Amino acid sequence: METNLIMQMGRLEAAFEMPQKSDELIKANPALRFKAEDVLLGRLGHYYALAGQQEKAQKMYADAITRSVHQGNPRALCQCYIWQGELFLDSGDSPAALVAIEKALKITKRQKYMDYQGHALKVEADVQRLAYDFPAALRHYQEALRIAEDVGYRLLQVEALLGLAKLNQGLGDMAGAQAYGLRALHLAQESDLGLHRQWACAILDSISANSTEISI
């Protein structure tokens, strides 16, 4: 989708314009609201989340989830739960994030949505890493990475590698953290994922600084 591509290219300002564009699209085409309202509301919620408008994003996600259930669209429902989990995590509500992600995982396993399963596992690993449950986080990052490699989901590969870099850094394994960070950086460069390349560089800089402090 357009916003994901914009974000991958690092064009944040352009991504922040998407909520208004989506509102305008729905107003100009009322039929869209009824034809695929679950998808549109979920995507609009994602745009608001990217723009930092959390309250609007949560409202859109809640509406999209209701519509997805009503219309029997499990794929849209799964995506909304994952986005909702990410938003809860960003706002510091880890328990709510896990609830949303577990709902997504149940759908992915039932429907065999491997791409979404990998995405959900990566978010679950993020929650576990921040809660210092490092063994579970390691297991889920590795599983997410394996799935991403199997289905050719490069964006998820990079994000799982970045998660593993942060995890190893938290464990004090700077060599392992650097190895994962470099893999993420190279893959982001090959895939033209500009924002993720910046994240990888920031993590590598942090690892380098920590390594210097330890050596001193």
C-alpha positions as CSV (number, residue, x, y, z in Angstrom):
1,M,0.0,0.0,0.0
2,E,1.0,3.6,-0.6
3,T,1.8,4.6,3.0
4,N,3.9,1.5,3.6
5,L,6.0,2.3,0.6
6,I,6.3,5.9,1.7
7,M,7.4,4.9,5.1
8,Q,9.9,2.4,3.8
9,M,11.4,5.2,1.7
10,G,11.7,7.4,4.8
11,R,9.3,10.0,3.5
12,L,7.6,10.7,6.8
13,E,6.1,14.0,5.9
14,A,4.3,12.5,2.9
15,A,3.0,9.6,5.1
16,F,1.6,12.0,7.6
17,E,-0.6,13.5,4.8
18,M,-2.4,10.2,4.2
19,P,-5.1,10.5,6.9
20,Q,-6.5,13.6,5.2
21,K,-6.3,12.0,1.8
22,S,-8.1,8.9,3.0
23,D,-10.9,11.0,4.5
24,E,-11.2,12.9,1.3
25,L,-11.3,9.6,-0.7
26,I,-14.2,8.2,1.4
27,K,-16.1,11.5,1.3
28,A,-15.7,11.7,-2.5
29,N,-16.7,8.0,-3.0
30,P,-19.5,7.2,-0.4
31,A,-20.0,3.8,-2.0
32,L,-16.5,2.7,-0.9
33,R,-17.5,3.0,2.7
34,F,-20.1,0.2,2.2
35,K,-18.2,-1.8,-0.3
36,A,-15.0,-2.3,1.7
37,E,-15.4,-0.3,4.8
38,D,-13.5,-2.7,7.0
39,V,-10.4,-2.4,4.8
40,L,-10.7,1.4,4.4
41,L,-11.2,2.0,8.1
42,G,-8.3,-0.2,9.1
43,R,-6.0,1.5,6.6
44,L,-7.2,4.9,7.8
45,G,-6.5,3.9,11.3
46,H,-3.0,2.9,10.3
47,Y,-2.4,6.2,8.6
48,Y,-3.5,8.0,11.8
49,A,-1.1,5.8,13.8
50,L,1.8,6.7,11.5
51,A,0.9,10.3,12.0
52,G,1.0,10.0,15.8
53,Q,-2.8,10.5,16.2
54,Q,-3.3,7.6,18.6
55,E,-6.9,8.3,19.7
56,K,-8.2,8.6,16.1
57,A,-6.2,5.5,15.2
58,Q,-7.8,3.4,18.0
59,K,-11.3,4.6,17.0
60,M,-10.7,3.6,13.4
61,Y,-9.3,0.2,14.4
62,A,-12.2,-0.5,16.7
63,D,-14.7,0.4,13.9
64,A,-12.7,-1.6,11.4
65,I,-12.7,-4.7,13.7
66,T,-16.5,-4.4,14.1
67,R,-17.0,-4.2,10.4
68,S,-14.5,-7.0,9.6
69,V,-16.4,-9.3,12.0
70,H,-19.8,-8.3,10.5
71,Q,-18.6,-8.7,6.9
72,G,-16.7,-12.0,7.6
73,N,-13.3,-10.7,6.4
74,P,-10.7,-12.5,8.5
75,R,-7.7,-11.1,6.7
76,A,-8.7,-7.5,7.3
77,L,-9.6,-8.4,10.9
78,C,-6.2,-10.0,11.4
79,Q,-4.4,-7.0,10.0
80,C,-6.4,-4.6,12.3
81,Y,-5.5,-6.7,15.4
82,I,-1.8,-6.5,14.5
83,W,-1.9,-2.8,13.9
84,Q,-3.9,-2.3,17.1
85,G,-1.3,-4.3,19.0
86,E,1.5,-2.2,17.6
87,L,-0.4,1.0,18.7
88,F,-1.0,-0.3,22.2
89,L,2.7,-1.2,22.4
90,D,3.8,2.3,21.2
91,S,1.5,3.8,23.9
92,G,3.0,1.7,26.6
93,D,0.1,-0.7,27.2
94,S,1.8,-4.0,26.8
95,P,-1.0,-6.2,28.2
96,A,-3.5,-4.8,25.7
97,A,-0.9,-5.2,22.9
98,L,-0.5,-8.9,23.8
99,V,-4.3,-9.4,23.8
100,A,-4.6,-7.9,20.3
101,I,-1.7,-9.9,19.0
102,E,-3.0,-13.2,20.4
103,K,-6.3,-12.6,18.6
104,A,-4.3,-12.0,15.4
105,L,-2.3,-15.2,15.9
106,K,-5.4,-17.3,16.3
107,I,-6.7,-16.1,13.0
108,T,-3.4,-16.5,11.2
109,K,-3.0,-20.1,12.4
110,R,-6.6,-20.9,11.5
111,Q,-6.5,-19.2,8.1
112,K,-2.8,-20.0,7.4
113,Y,-1.9,-16.3,6.8
114,M,1.9,-16.9,7.0
115,D,2.8,-13.2,6.3
116,Y,0.5,-12.0,9.1
117,Q,1.6,-14.7,11.4
118,G,5.2,-13.6,11.0
119,H,4.3,-10.0,11.6
120,A,2.3,-10.8,14.7
121,L,5.1,-12.9,16.1
122,K,7.5,-10.1,15.6
123,V,5.2,-7.7,17.5
124,E,4.8,-10.3,20.3
125,A,8.6,-10.6,20.5
126,D,8.8,-6.8,20.8
127,V,6.5,-6.9,23.8
128,Q,8.4,-9.7,25.4
129,R,11.8,-8.0,24.9
130,L,10.5,-4.8,26.6
131,A,9.2,-7.0,29.4
132,Y,12.7,-8.6,29.7
133,D,11.3,-12.0,28.8
134,F,14.3,-12.6,26.6
135,P,14.0,-16.4,25.9
136,A,10.4,-16.0,24.6
137,A,11.4,-12.9,22.6
138,L,14.3,-14.7,21.0
139,R,12.1,-17.6,20.0
140,H,9.5,-15.4,18.4
141,Y,12.0,-13.1,16.6
142,Q,13.6,-16.2,15.1
143,E,10.3,-17.7,14.1
144,A,9.2,-14.4,12.6
145,L,12.5,-14.2,10.7
146,R,12.1,-17.8,9.4
147,I,8.6,-17.1,8.1
148,A,9.7,-13.8,6.5
149,E,12.5,-15.6,4.7
150,D,10.2,-18.4,3.6
151,V,7.6,-16.1,2.1
152,G,10.0,-13.5,0.8
153,Y,8.7,-10.7,3.1
154,R,11.8,-8.5,3.2
155,L,10.3,-5.7,5.3
156,L,9.6,-8.2,8.0
157,Q,13.0,-9.8,7.7
158,V,14.6,-6.4,8.4
159,E,12.3,-5.7,11.4
160,A,13.0,-9.2,12.9
161,L,16.7,-8.7,12.4
162,L,16.5,-5.3,14.1
163,G,14.6,-6.8,17.0
164,L,17.3,-9.5,17.4
165,A,20.0,-6.8,17.3
166,K,18.2,-4.9,20.2
167,L,17.7,-8.2,22.1
168,N,21.3,-9.2,21.9
169,Q,22.3,-5.7,22.9
170,G,20.1,-5.9,25.9
171,L,21.7,-9.2,26.8
172,G,25.2,-7.7,26.5
173,D,26.2,-9.7,23.5
174,M,27.5,-6.8,21.4
175,A,29.1,-9.0,18.8
176,G,25.8,-10.8,18.1
177,A,23.9,-7.5,18.2
178,Q,26.3,-6.0,15.6
179,A,26.0,-9.1,13.4
180,Y,22.2,-8.8,13.3
181,G,22.3,-5.0,12.9
182,L,24.6,-5.4,9.9
183,R,22.4,-8.0,8.3
184,A,19.4,-5.7,8.7
185,L,21.3,-2.7,7.3
186,H,22.5,-4.6,4.2
187,L,19.0,-6.0,3.5
188,A,17.4,-2.6,4.0
189,Q,19.9,-1.1,1.5
190,E,19.2,-3.8,-1.0
191,S,15.5,-3.4,-0.6
192,D,15.4,0.4,-0.7
193,L,13.9,0.6,2.8
194,G,15.2,4.0,3.7
195,L,13.6,4.4,7.1
196,H,14.7,1.0,8.2
197,R,18.2,1.7,7.0
198,Q,18.2,4.7,9.3
199,W,17.0,2.6,12.2
200,A,19.7,0.0,11.5
201,C,22.4,2.7,11.5
202,A,21.1,4.1,14.8
203,I,21.2,0.7,16.4
204,L,24.7,0.0,15.1
205,D,25.8,3.4,16.4
206,S,24.3,2.6,19.8
207,I,26.0,-0.8,19.8
208,S,29.3,0.8,18.9
209,A,29.0,3.3,21.7
210,N,28.2,0.6,24.2
211,S,31.1,-1.5,23.1
212,T,33.4,1.4,23.5
213,E,32.1,2.0,27.1
214,I,32.6,-1.7,27.9
215,S,36.2,-1.7,26.5
216,I,37.1,1.4,28.6
